[in-house]
Amino acid sequence: MPKLAQRMSRAKPSAIMQIAQKARQLKAEGRDIISFSIGVPNFLPGPHVYQAVREWLDRDSGSYGSNRGGKPLLDAFLHSMKGLGLDGYGIENCAVAVGAKHILYNLAEALLDEGDEIAFPTPYWTSYLDIAEILGARVRLLPCPPEQNYKLTPAQLDQALASKPRIFLFNNPSNPTGMVYTRDEIAALADVLVKHPDTWVINDDIYNRMIFDGVGYHNFVHFRPELRERMIFVDSLSKTYGMPGWRVGLMAGPKAVADAVVVLNSNHITNIPEVAEVAAAAALSGPQDVPEEKCAEFARRRDIVVDILNGIPGVECPRPQGAFYAFPDISCAFGKRHGDRLIENDVDVCTALMEAKGVACVPGSAFGEPRGLRISYSCKPEELEPGMNRIRDFFSELT
Ligand SMILES: Cc1ncc(COP(=O)(O)O)c(C=O)c1O
């Protein structure tokens, strides 16, 4: 057989998808499995989204759409960005793609040459590393351990940017930790960014409407507007609107970057399906009660999850203030036994939890922090407390 391209030796399937797949398989075999693995919202978009789609089906032209994204969707996106204090952008600054993951892939392809450096904090969302590796970029990880609440400090950023990475990739609220940077923290990081003009700044802020405790969404350009000429804002319909399978992601930034994404789209996908565009435009511009209610519900769930975790002797969970993830430090389990199984690391914890207790979580090493464990609490409401109690029981049974 002829060979695959060399870059495929660096390409890995998504670790999260593999665990979710294993949980689904065990469930299909009749096991009682509670999955805290994949970050899928457990709700559907509002009825106005389905209504817009039904009406559109009667008018469907069936033809190709715009490589950039249709005007109704981009207008709705610009309107939604204004709500986040990001105004002054036009359609020429925007582009759509098949989810934020595809936007990020496009951006990496558009901005990185092979061997260029991309810097991002650890714990990171798994695909950042996977995408960079496929494209042959050099990755510079900026460790943000639980002792610093998984947050990057201005001094760390300053030091990292001294080597002039091509991209600094920032994620707020964070997947996997759920941490949210405060107004002052963002302002301090923005002051550092202005000192390093050679680096693009990508803000993967797809959980921007899922922020608790009144912390609010803050962006570097709120404090240092001069960063607009190299800041790229990434958004998605997946989590906020309960639409992961519709696959709509968006970006806004300098026109040259948006144009580059449009060129890549024209060669990869042509356009996202128009039915998904119509649904996304309706979600962004219609009533916002679903995301608002869900945000309040996730804040309540966060309390349950964090209280149970921090009640387990030895486990420590910095308190997340956004998204629907908790990322406890579970290293107290290492070197102990569950039954006759020796627990050496985070993967062993996850395997034992799945097999002994039927709970699926993602090992922290998938996110570059092997002391952690990601719990996605966007499960069915009735599964939350039983699942968390199983985790508590698991830790109490360690010897
Ligand atoms: C931080 C972050 N960025 C991007 C994505 C990709 O989202 P989408 O479903 O729009 O591709 C995810 C999905 O889990 C995410 O958590």
The ligand as a Tripos MOL2 file, in Angstrom:
@<TRIPOS>MOLECULE
LIG
   16    16     1     0     0
SMALL
NO_CHARGES

@<TRIPOS>ATOM
      1 C1        -12.5960   25.6810   24.2940 C.3       1 LIG1
      2 C2        -13.2750   25.0860   23.1090 C.ar      1 LIG1
      3 N1        -13.0350   25.6100   21.9060 N.ar      1 LIG1
      4 C3        -13.6190   25.1080   20.8060 C.ar      1 LIG1
      5 C4        -14.4850   24.0380   20.8850 C.ar      1 LIG1
      6 C5        -15.1120   23.5230   19.6180 C.3       1 LIG1
      7 O1        -16.4610   23.8610   19.5430 O.3       1 LIG1
      8 P1        -17.3260   23.5320   18.2620 P.3       1 LIG1
      9 O2        -18.3620   22.5460   18.6800 O.co2     1 LIG1
     10 O3        -17.9330   24.8480   17.8500 O.co2     1 LIG1
     11 O4        -16.4220   23.0060   17.2120 O.co2     1 LIG1
     12 C6        -14.7450   23.4410   22.1080 C.ar      1 LIG1
     13 C7        -15.6200   22.2660   22.2090 C.2       1 LIG1
     14 O5        -15.6170   21.5220   23.1620 O.2       1 LIG1
     15 C8        -14.1370   24.0030   23.2680 C.ar      1 LIG1
     16 O6        -14.3870   23.5110   24.4750 O.3       1 LIG1
@<TRIPOS>BOND
     1     1     2 1
     2     2     3 ar
     3     2    15 ar
     4     3     4 ar
     5     4     5 ar
     6     5     6 1
     7     5    12 ar
     8     6     7 1
     9     7     8 1
    10     8     9 2
    11     8    10 1
    12     8    11 1
    13    12    13 1
    14    12    15 ar
    15    13    14 2
    16    15    16 1
@<TRIPOS>SUBSTRUCTURE
     1 LIG1         1 GROUP 0 **** ****
